[in-house]
């Protein structure tokens, strides 16, 4: 990768003595420009550049950017194009202009600082509130406006402006987070373990779960007891379930499907709705089956229609992806596992939002498709087709370590609370001395929120807002929320603030955590910063390693790849459903594509592998679906894992990964031009120059009588 002089100048700036307050163009540079450059870049203004009128004021960013471009083009030998410079003159031009640019840059950054104050982007804001309140399930990102992008990333201050709309949205997001953080009752929510049987779930119309939704048997559900079919239950000659009166057989009852979860067949355990947002454990009892044919295969078609009265043990495992769902069809992935022919219980940790239900999806199985192949199951064979059976789901939770939770203690300390809600839906927080408690709680909250030491008077500058609310008769909790919202939308919280000069330990902690975690420094970083030890090389290296090994580093991987490789646009370039119908509605493939690139990049970081692996690696991160898609040796299971590639494999590196190939295509065809430009910009770091000016082609209007 070629480093341009613009980067070199910035690196040299710290090593070159500060020059005069006003920079001047060196005489030898001015002479060479007069001799070799102004013939084209004078009155003619070729390339929209007039060097006779362009002043040298590098203290102005736009002016500096133009002179750096001049330096880069001359140093690279691209200018002047016809009148070639003598090598000695080119060296003089390069060294002299580079030195004065570096001196000017050093003087400016010493006075103003190198970085520009920037606000948190919306993903960082959500992460900070999640970590601040210890609420990993908190979701407020989508409530904030889209962030601007500069230099292809959403972390550049020049693109992260603030408008009145954003301020209003930040206030609303802060309000949402605060209401999620407070305990709504003095009593801990009951932690229960409840089993929900598949036979007892209902559809949105109130019908029992296994009832046929339409006349298409490929989309119907069917009853299974143990591993045997139940024809009389299916025809409603016998009850749908034995119920609690026969617990032994109730445990063996199940509901089978030969299709995945997609309209109109949407299996879900909707008798369960998360009572509160929080941590739960989900357990599923499920297994695979083979559904025999109806006997018509071979006569009129090559595939079979399922006969739900003929059930055999499954022939292989099936991947199950579990989603939480907020009606209608707002899905969040919670995890995945493989089920086999033998019934087994599988457990997942899940963070659920209040009111969410659970939808399992056998993602490999058939889904409805448009057109003539709508009812053709691609997995059906002449002797039957695969299916899955769900018996029950067990939910344990909400799992709460302490009560009131840490988020509530951060807001109201140990103040007692009463059951019942006042205006705004908040519980009653009891305070014997509201004015004193307000000052104490607000100061403690601000100290925790701010990422650097702050004088007491600054911490309490929002106290008059709380006092005014209390004076007007607002309940204590609501009044405190006014002050807390002000803190969460204050410049000290919303912006990354640094002073000119060498970074102090608090600024270093902030940069490190927002770089690798997209969030605020944790307690250990804050402690080291307060002790003045974080800047020590050994300590800084150890903390960098710790942050990279922490699960939160996943945030860096996801956010960086979303913008560097444009993975956030993966769903926008889905393959055409007519040309590539075998990929249509294949959610497992799309999820695996995205996860492959994330795990691959994470592996490079964790093992400190050479950057050549980005282009050519001898391994890939795949699961069964991706291995089949790539034509690699068979891999079993839904979990992605590191596998060695055959020596003759065309795979290896990010350029052959399905996610990258998808975002650099248009859904119908590949584009060498698009992919070539993408590689030049994203991999080589050399943005393509703008196209040359081409005059418009004037249409021949002779004989025209209408506008058309």
C-alpha positions in Angstrom: 0.0 0.0 0.0 1.5 3.3 -1.1 1.7 6.1 1.5 1.0 9.6 0.1 2.9 12.6 1.2 -0.2 13.9 3.0 0.2 11.1 5.6 3.9 11.6 5.6 3.5 15.2 6.4 1.2 14.5 9.3 3.7 12.0 10.8 6.6 14.3 10.4 4.8 17.3 11.9 5.5 16.2 15.5 9.3 15.9 14.8 9.9 19.2 13.0 10.3 22.4 15.0 7.5 24.9 15.0 8.0 27.6 12.4 6.6 31.1 12.1 3.0 31.9 12.8 2.4 32.7 9.1 3.9 30.2 6.6 5.4 31.3 3.4 5.9 29.4 0.1 9.6 28.7 -0.2 11.4 30.6 -2.9 12.7 27.5 -4.7 9.2 26.1 -4.8 7.7 29.3 -6.1 10.4 29.5 -8.8 9.7 25.9 -10.0 6.0 26.6 -10.1 6.6 29.8 -12.2 8.8 27.9 -14.6 7.0 24.6 -15.0 3.4 24.9 -13.8 1.7 28.2 -14.5 1.8 27.6 -18.2 -1.1 25.2 -17.7 -2.3 26.2 -14.2 -2.4 29.9 -14.7 -5.0 31.7 -16.7 -5.9 28.5 -18.5 -6.9 26.9 -15.1 -6.4 23.3 -16.3 -7.8 20.9 -13.8 -9.7 23.8 -12.2 -6.4 24.9 -10.6 -4.9 28.4 -10.9 -1.5 28.5 -9.1 -1.1 32.2 -9.8 -4.0 33.1 -7.6 -3.8 30.3 -5.1 -2.4 31.7 -1.9 -0.3 29.6 0.5 -2.2 29.6 3.8 -1.9 26.1 5.1 -3.4 27.1 8.4 -6.7 26.9 6.6 -7.7 23.2 6.1 -9.1 23.6 2.5 -6.0 25.5 1.4 -3.7 22.9 3.0 -5.6 20.1 1.2 -5.0 21.7 -2.2 -1.3 22.2 -1.6 -0.9 18.6 -0.3 -2.5 17.5 -3.6 0.0 19.6 -5.6 2.8 18.0 -3.5 1.6 14.5 -4.1 1.2 14.9 -7.8 4.6 16.4 -8.4 6.3 13.9 -6.1 4.7 11.0 -7.8 5.9 12.3 -11.2 2.4 12.9 -12.5 3.0 16.6 -12.8 4.1 18.3 -14.9 2.9 15.8 -17.5 4.8 17.2 -20.6 7.7 19.2 -19.2 9.4 16.6 -17.1 11.2 18.0 -14.0 14.8 17.3 -13.5 15.1 14.7 -10.7 17.1 17.2 -8.6 14.4 19.9 -9.1 11.7 17.4 -8.2 13.6 16.4 -5.0 14.0 20.0 -4.1 10.4 20.8 -4.7 9.2 17.8 -2.7 11.5 18.3 0.3 11.1 22.0 0.5 7.3 22.1 0.3 6.9 19.0 2.5 9.0 20.7 5.2 7.0 24.0 5.3 3.7 22.1 5.2 4.9 20.0 8.2 6.0 23.1 10.1 2.7 24.8 9.5 0.7 21.7 10.5 2.8 21.3 13.7 2.2 25.0 14.7 -1.6 24.6 14.1 -2.0 21.4 16.0 0.1 22.7 18.9 -2.3 25.7 19.2 -5.6 24.0 18.4 -5.0 20.2 18.7 -4.9 17.7 16.0 -8.4 16.3 16.3 -11.7 18.0 15.9 -14.3 17.7 18.7 -16.9 15.2 17.5 -20.2 13.9 18.8 -20.9 10.2 19.4 -22.5 8.5 16.4 -25.8 6.8 17.1 -24.3 3.3 17.5 -21.8 4.6 20.0 -24.5 6.5 21.9 -26.5 3.3 22.2 -23.5 1.3 23.4 -22.6 3.9 26.0 -26.1 3.8 27.5 -26.1 0.0 27.4 -22.8 0.0 29.4 -23.7 2.9 31.6 -26.9 1.3 32.8 -25.8 -2.3 32.3 -28.7 -3.0 30.0 -27.2 -5.1 27.1 -30.7 -5.4 25.5 -31.3 -1.7 25.3 -32.2 -0.6 21.7 -32.3 3.1 20.9 -30.1 3.4 17.8 -33.0 3.3 15.3 -34.7 6.2 17.2 -31.8 8.5 16.2 -31.3 10.1 12.8 -28.8 8.5 10.4 -25.2 9.7 10.9 -23.3 11.5 8.2 -20.4 9.8 6.5 -17.0 11.3 5.6 -14.1 9.4 4.1 -16.5 6.4 4.0 -16.8 6.1 7.8 -19.3 7.4 10.4 -16.7 8.5 12.9 -15.5 11.8 11.3 -16.3 15.0 13.1 -16.9 16.9 9.8 -19.9 14.7 9.0 -21.3 14.4 12.6 -23.2 17.7 12.8 -26.0 18.5 15.2 -29.4 20.0 14.3 -32.4 20.7 16.3 -33.9 17.5 15.0 -31.0 15.5 16.4 -31.2 17.3 19.8 -34.9 16.4 20.0 -34.2 12.8 19.1 -31.3 12.5 21.7 -33.6 13.8 24.4 -36.2 11.3 23.4 -33.7 8.5 23.3 -32.3 9.5 26.7 -35.8 9.5 28.1 -36.4 6.0 26.8 -33.1 4.7 28.3 -33.9 6.2 31.7 -37.4 4.6 31.8 -35.9 1.3 30.9 -33.3 1.7 33.7 -35.6 2.4 36.6 -37.2 -0.4 38.6 -40.9 -0.2 38.2 -41.7 -2.1 41.4 -40.1 -2.4 44.8 -40.5 -6.2 44.5 -38.1 -8.3 42.4 -39.9 -9.7 39.3 -40.6 -13.4 39.9 -38.1 -15.7 38.3 -40.1 -18.6 36.9 -39.4 -21.7 34.8 -42.4 -22.4 32.6 -42.8 -25.0 29.8 -44.8 -24.1 26.7 -46.0 -27.0 24.7 -46.1 -26.8 20.9 -49.6 -28.4 20.7 -51.1 -25.6 22.8 -49.8 -22.6 20.7 -52.2 -20.7 18.5 -52.1 -18.8 15.3 -53.0 -15.2 15.0 -56.5 -16.3 14.0 -56.9 -18.3 17.2 -56.6 -21.7 15.5 -54.5 -24.4 17.0 -50.9 -24.3 15.9 -50.9 -27.5 13.9 -54.1 -26.7 11.9 -53.5 -26.5 8.1 -53.3 -22.8 7.1 -54.2 -23.5 3.5 -54.6 -26.4 1.1 -50.9 -26.8 0.4 -49.5 -29.8 2.3 -46.0 -28.5 1.9 -46.9 -25.6 4.2 -49.1 -27.5 6.7 -48.2 -28.7 10.2 -48.8 -32.2 11.6 -49.0 -34.0 14.9 -46.4 -36.5 16.1 -46.4 -38.6 19.3 -42.9 -39.8 20.1 -41.7 -40.6 16.6 -45.0 -41.8 15.2 -47.7 -40.0 13.2 -51.2 -39.4 14.7 -53.7 -39.7 11.8 -56.7 -39.4 14.0 -55.5 -36.3 15.7 -54.7 -34.8 12.4 -58.2 -35.5 11.1 -59.6 -34.2 14.5 -61.1 -37.5 15.4 -59.1 -37.4 18.6 -58.2 -34.4 20.9 -55.3 -32.2 19.9 -53.6 -32.9 23.2 -53.9 -35.2 26.2 -53.2 -32.2 28.3 -52.0 -32.1 31.9 -54.1 -35.2 32.8 -51.5 -37.4 31.0 -48.1 -35.8 31.7 -46.1 -38.7 30.3 -47.7 -38.6 26.8 -47.9 -34.8 27.0 -44.1 -34.7 27.0 -44.0 -36.8 23.9 -46.4 -34.8 21.9 -45.0 -32.6 19.1 -45.8 -30.6 16.1 -44.0 -31.3 12.8 -43.2 -29.2 9.7 -41.5 -29.8 6.4 -41.0 -26.1 5.8 -39.2 -23.2 7.4 -40.8 -20.2 9.2 -42.3 -18.0 6.6 -45.7 -16.7 5.8 -48.2 -18.3 6.1 -46.5 -21.0 8.2 -45.0 -19.1 11.1 -44.4 -21.4 14.0 -44.0 -19.5 17.3 -44.4 -20.1 21.0 -46.7 -17.2 21.4 -48.3 -18.2 24.7 -45.1 -16.8 26.1 -44.5 -13.0 26.1 -41.5 -11.7 28.0 -43.0 -9.9 31.1 -40.1 -7.5 31.4 -37.0 -6.8 29.3 -33.9 -8.8 30.5 -32.0 -12.0 30.5 -33.7 -15.3 30.0 -32.7 -18.9 29.3 -34.6 -20.7 26.5 -34.7 -24.5 26.2 -36.1 -26.4 23.3 -37.0 -30.0 22.9 -37.0 -30.9 19.2 -35.8 -33.5 16.7 -35.8 -34.3 13.0 -38.0 -36.7 11.0 -38.4 -38.0 7.5 -41.9 -37.6 6.1 -42.8 -40.3 3.6 -44.3 -39.6 0.1 -47.9 -39.7 -0.9 -47.3 -42.1 -3.7 -47.6 -39.6 -6.6 -43.9 -39.1 -7.2 -42.7 -40.6 -10.5 -46.1 -40.4 -12.2 -46.6 -36.7 -12.8 -43.5 -35.2 -11.1 -40.1 -36.1 -9.7 -40.7 -34.8 -6.2 -43.1 -36.1 -3.6 -46.0 -34.5 -1.6 -45.7 -35.3 2.1 -47.8 -38.0 3.6 -48.2 -36.9 7.3 -49.4 -40.3 8.3 -46.0 -41.9 7.4 -43.2 -40.6 9.6 -39.7 -42.1 9.9 -36.6 -41.1 12.0 -34.7 -38.2 10.5 -31.8 -38.9 8.2 -29.6 -35.9 9.2 -29.4 -32.9 11.5 -31.2 -29.6 10.8 -30.1 -26.1 11.7 -32.6 -24.2 13.9 -32.3 -20.4 14.3 -34.2 -18.9 17.1 -35.7 -15.4 16.8 -37.5 -13.2 19.3 -40.4 -11.4 17.7 -42.4 -8.2 18.3 -45.6 -8.5 16.2 -45.9 -8.0 13.4 -42.7 -9.8 12.3 -40.0 -7.6 13.9 -37.4 -10.3 14.4 -34.1 -10.3 16.4 -31.8 -13.3 16.2 -31.1 -14.9 19.6 -29.0 -17.9 18.6 -28.9 -21.2 16.7 -28.3 -24.9 17.3 -28.6 -28.2 15.4 -31.2 -30.8 16.1 -30.8 -34.5 15.2 -33.0 -37.6 14.9 -32.9 -38.2 18.6 -35.0 -35.8 20.7 -32.7 -33.6 22.8 -33.0 -30.4 24.8 -31.0 -27.4 23.6 -30.4 -24.2 25.7 -29.8 -20.6 24.7 -29.1 -17.4 26.6 -31.3 -14.6 25.3 -31.8 -10.9 26.1 -35.5 -10.2 25.4 -37.5 -7.1 25.2 -40.8 -6.8 27.1 -43.6 -8.3 25.1 -41.5 -10.4 22.7 -42.4 -13.9 21.8 -40.2 -16.7 20.4 -40.1 -18.0 16.8 -37.9 -21.0 15.9 -37.0 -21.4 12.2 -35.7 -24.6 10.5 -33.7 -22.5 8.1 -32.6 -25.2 5.7 -36.1 -26.4 5.0 -38.4 -25.3 2.2 -39.9 -21.8 2.1 -42.7 -20.4 -0.1 -41.4 -19.1 -3.4 -43.1 -17.0 -6.1 -44.1 -18.2 -9.6 -44.3 -21.7 -10.9 -42.1 -23.2 -8.3 -44.1 -22.0 -5.3 -45.2 -25.4 -4.1 -42.1 -27.4 -5.2 -40.0 -28.3 -2.2 -36.4 -28.4 -3.4 -35.4 -30.9 -0.7 -38.2 -33.3 -1.6 -37.1 -36.7 -3.0 -39.0 -39.5 -4.6 -39.2 -41.3 -1.2 -40.0 -38.4 1.0 -38.6 -35.2 2.5 -37.0 -33.9 5.7 -38.9 -32.3 8.5 -38.6 -31.1 12.1 -40.7 -31.7 15.2 -41.0 -29.2 18.1 -42.2 -30.6 21.4 -41.9 -27.7 23.8 -40.0 -24.6 24.8 -39.1 -23.9 28.4 -38.4 -20.4 29.6 -36.4 -19.5 32.7 -36.4 -15.9 33.8 -36.2 -13.0 34.0 -32.7 -13.7 35.5 -31.8 -10.8 37.8 -28.7 -10.8 39.9 -29.6 -7.9 42.3 -32.7 -5.9 43.0 -33.1 -3.1 42.5 -30.9 -3.5 39.5 -27.6 -1.6 39.0 -29.3 0.8 36.6 -31.9 1.8 39.2 -29.2 2.2 41.9 -27.2 4.5 39.6 -30.3 6.8 39.3 -31.7 6.8 42.8 -29.2 5.1 45.1 -30.8 3.5 48.1 -33.8 5.7 48.3 -37.0 3.7 49.0 -39.7 3.3 46.5 -43.4 2.6 46.7 -45.6 0.4 44.5 -47.9 2.2 42.1 -47.1 4.7 39.4 -47.5 8.4 39.4 -47.8 10.7 36.3 -45.6 9.4 33.5 -45.8 5.8 34.6 -42.9 6.0 37.1 -42.9 4.5 40.6 -42.9 6.8 43.6 -39.3 7.4 44.9 -39.5 8.5 48.5 -37.2 11.3 49.6 -37.2 13.0 53.0 -35.1 15.9 51.7 -35.7 16.3 47.9 -33.4 19.2 47.5 -30.4 17.6 49.2 -31.0 14.2 47.6 -31.4 15.8 44.1 -28.0 17.5 44.4 -26.3 14.4 45.7 -27.8 12.0 43.1 -27.2 14.4 40.2 -23.6 15.0 41.1 -22.9 11.2 41.4 -24.7 10.5 38.1 -22.7 13.2 36.2 -19.4 12.0 37.7 -20.2 8.5 36.4 -21.3 9.7 33.0 -18.5 12.1 32.2 -15.3 10.5 31.0 -12.9 12.9 32.8 -12.7 14.7 36.1 -15.2 17.6 36.2 -15.3 20.4 38.8 -18.3 20.2 41.2 -19.9 23.4 40.0 -20.0 22.0 36.5 -21.5 18.7 37.7 -24.3 20.7 39.4 -25.1 23.1 36.6 -28.2 21.1 35.7 -29.5 21.2 39.3 -31.7 24.3 38.7 -33.7 22.3 36.1 -34.5 19.7 38.8 -35.2 22.3 41.4 -37.6 24.1 39.1 -39.4 20.9 38.4 -39.7 20.0 42.1 -41.0 23.5 42.8 -43.7 23.1 40.2 -45.0 20.0 42.0 -43.4 17.4 39.7 -42.9 14.0 41.4 -39.3 13.4 42.5 -38.5 10.7 40.0 -39.8 12.8 37.1 -37.9 15.8 38.3 -34.7 13.9 38.5 -35.2 12.6 35.0 -35.2 16.2 33.7 -31.7 16.6 35.1 -30.5 13.2 34.0 -31.7 13.8 30.4 -29.8 17.1 30.4 -26.6 15.2 31.4 -27.1 12.6 28.8 -27.5 15.2 26.1 -24.8 17.6 27.4 -21.7 18.4 25.3 -19.5 16.6 28.0 -21.4 13.4 27.4 -22.4 13.7 23.8 -19.0 14.8 22.5 -15.5 13.4 22.7 -13.6 16.3 24.2 -9.9 16.7 24.1 -7.5 19.6 24.7 -4.6 20.6 22.4 -1.3 19.0 23.1 -0.3 15.6 24.3 -3.2 13.3 25.2 -3.7 13.0 29.0 -4.6 9.6 30.4 -8.4 10.2 30.4 -8.4 11.2 26.8 -6.2 8.1 26.0 -8.7 5.9 27.8 -11.6 7.4 25.9 -9.8 7.0 22.5 -8.9 3.4 23.3 -12.4 2.4 24.4 -14.2 4.1 21.6 -11.8 2.6 19.1 -12.0 -1.0 20.2 -15.4 -1.1 22.0 -17.4 1.7 20.4 -18.2 2.7 23.9 -17.1 4.5 27.1 -14.0 3.4 29.2 -14.8 0.8 31.8 -13.9 0.9 35.5 -10.4 -0.5 34.9 -9.5 2.0 32.3 -10.8 4.9 34.4 -8.8 3.7 37.4 -5.6 3.5 35.4 -6.3 7.0 34.0 -6.9 8.4 37.4 -3.6 6.9 38.6 -1.8 8.4 35.6 -0.5 5.0 34.5 -2.4 4.3 31.3 0.2 6.2 29.1 3.0 3.8 30.2 3.8 1.6 27.2 3.5 -1.7 29.0 0.2 -0.8 30.7 -1.2 0.6 27.4 -0.3 -2.6 25.5 -1.8 -4.8 28.2 -5.0 -2.8 28.2 -5.2 -3.0 24.4 -4.8 -6.7 24.5 -7.5 -6.9 27.2 -10.0 -4.8 25.2 -9.4 -6.9 22.1 -10.0 -10.2 24.0 -13.2 -8.8 25.6 -16.6 -9.7 23.9 -17.2 -6.0 23.4 -14.5 -5.9 20.7 -17.1 -7.5 18.5 -18.6 -4.0 18.2 -15.4 -2.7 16.6 -15.4 -5.6 14.1 -19.0 -5.1 13.1 -18.9 -1.3 12.8 -15.6 -1.2 11.0 -16.6 -3.9 8.5 -20.0 -2.3 8.0 -18.3 0.8 6.6 -15.0 -0.4 5.3 -16.5 -3.3 3.3 -20.0 -1.9 3.1 -21.4 -5.0 4.8 -24.3 -2.8 6.1 -25.6 -2.8 2.6 -25.7 -6.6 2.2 -29.5 -6.9 2.2 -29.8 -4.1 -0.4 -28.2 -6.3 -3.2 -30.1 -9.5 -2.8 -29.8 -11.9 -5.8 -32.7 -11.7 -8.2 -35.4 -14.2 -7.2 -36.0 -15.3 -10.8 -32.4 -15.7 -11.9 -31.2 -17.2 -8.6 -34.3 -18.7 -7.0 -32.2 -21.2 -5.1 -31.0 -18.3 -2.9 -34.3 -16.6 -2.6 -35.5 -16.4 1.1 -32.4 -18.3 2.2 -32.0 -16.4 5.4 -29.4 -18.9 6.8 -27.2 -18.2 3.8 -27.4 -14.5 4.1 -26.7 -14.6 7.9 -23.8 -17.0 7.3 -22.3 -14.8 4.7 -22.3 -11.8 7.0 -21.0 -13.8 10.0 -18.2 -15.4 7.9 -16.6 -12.1 7.1 -16.9 -10.9 10.7 -15.4 -14.1 12.1 -12.6 -14.1 9.5 -11.6 -10.5 10.3 -11.8 -11.3 14.1 -9.5 -14.2 13.5 -6.9 -12.0 11.9 -7.1 -9.6 14.9 -7.0 -12.3 17.5 -4.1 -14.2 16.0 -2.3 -11.2 14.7 -2.1 -12.7 11.2 -0.3 -11.1 8.3 -2.4 -8.7 6.2 -1.8 -10.9 3.1 -4.6 -13.1 4.5 -7.0 -10.3 3.4 -6.2 -11.3 -0.2 -5.2 -14.9 0.0 -5.6 -17.1 3.1 -5.3 -20.9 3.5 -8.4 -21.0 5.7 -12.1 -19.9 5.7 -14.8 -19.5 8.3 -17.7 -21.6 7.1 -20.6 -23.8 8.3 -22.5 -26.5 6.4 -24.5 -24.0 4.3 -21.5 -22.0 3.2 -19.4 -25.0 2.5 -22.1 -26.3 0.2 -22.4 -22.9 -1.4 -18.7 -22.7 -2.0 -18.3 -26.3 -3.1 -15.9 -27.1 -0.2 -15.6 -30.5 1.5 -18.6 -31.2 3.7 -19.0 -29.4 7.0 -21.6 -30.5 9.5 -23.7 -28.1 11.5 -24.9 -24.5 11.6 -22.0 -23.2 13.7 -19.3 -21.4 11.7 -15.8 -22.6 12.3 -12.3 -22.3 10.9 -11.5 -24.9 8.2 -8.4 -25.4 6.1 -8.9 -24.8 2.3 -7.9 -27.4 -0.3 -4.7 -26.4 -2.1 -6.6 -26.0 -5.4 -9.4 -23.9 -3.9 -10.3 -20.6 -5.4 -11.5 -19.4 -2.0 -9.4 -17.5 0.6 -9.3 -13.9 1.7 -12.2 -11.4 1.8 -12.4 -10.9 -2.0 -13.8 -14.4 -2.5 -16.3 -14.2 0.4 -20.0 -14.2 -0.6 -20.8 -11.0 1.5 -18.2 -8.9 -0.4 -19.1 -10.4 -3.8 -22.8 -9.6 -3.0 -22.2 -5.9 -2.0 -20.1 -5.4 -5.2 -22.8 -6.8 -7.5 -26.3 -5.5 -8.4 -28.4 -8.6 -7.8 -28.5 -9.7 -11.4 -25.0 -9.5 -12.8 -21.4 -8.9 -11.6 -19.7 -5.7 -12.6 -15.9 -5.7 -13.1 -15.9 -1.9 -13.1 -17.7 -1.7 -9.8 -15.5 -4.4 -8.2 -12.4 -2.9 -9.7 -13.1 0.6 -8.2 -14.1 -1.1 -4.9 -10.7 -2.9 -4.7 -8.7 0.2 -5.6 -10.5 2.3 -2.9 -11.1 -0.3 -0.1 -8.1 -2.5 -0.4 -5.4 -0.4 -2.0 -6.5 2.9 -0.4 -6.2 4.8 -3.7 -9.5 6.6 -4.5 -10.3 6.7 -8.1 -9.8 10.1 -9.7 -12.9 11.9 -11.0 -13.8 11.3 -14.6 -12.4 13.8 -17.1 -14.7 16.6 -18.2 -16.5 15.5 -21.4 -18.7 18.1 -23.2 -22.3 17.3 -23.6 -23.5 15.8 -26.9 -25.9 18.3 -28.5 -28.9 16.6 -30.0 -29.8 17.2 -33.7 -32.9 19.2 -33.5 -33.3 19.8 -37.2 -36.9 19.1 -38.2 -38.1 18.7 -34.6 -41.7 19.9 -34.2 -42.4 18.8 -30.6 -40.5 18.7 -27.3 -40.2 14.9 -27.7 
